[in-house]
Amino acid sequence: MKKTLIILTVGLLLTGCSAGPPGPANGYTGQATIDHSYRNSRKSGCKVVVKLPDGRQDTLSVGRRTDCTGWDKGKTISINQGRLVKQ
């Protein structure tokens, strides 16, 4: 029983630490401008760094295994509740 509790506690601590604090775009709805886009690996897909109207920046995921074509610097995009609206 002790061993199970220890394993569960460590598991909960590790999963809670894996997610970082919410970014500036969390819960934001409106327009943003793409600052740049990048792709770390084939499986992670494209990430876009957006600049919000108040000047803050955040990184949003386009999707898994997606290319960064069409996500060019200076393009205006829509964000709904912190998620990228794909058109």
C-alpha positions, 0 to 999 in steps of 0.5 A: 500500500505504501509503495502504491501511494508513493508511486501515485504521489510522484506521478501526480507531482511529475504531471503537474510540473510538466505543464508551464504557466498559461501564456498571454494568449490563454483565453484571448479572443481577437486578432494577432500578428505572426512574428515568426514560425518554426518547427522543432521536429517532424512530429511536433508540427509547426509553432507560431510566435504571435504578437498580441495587440498589447505587445505581449508575445506567445507561442501557439501550435498550428497542429501535429505534423504540419508544415509551416507553409502559409504562416509567414511573418506579418500575417494577421491571424484570429485567435479564439479562447487562446487557440489558433483559428485555422482558415 
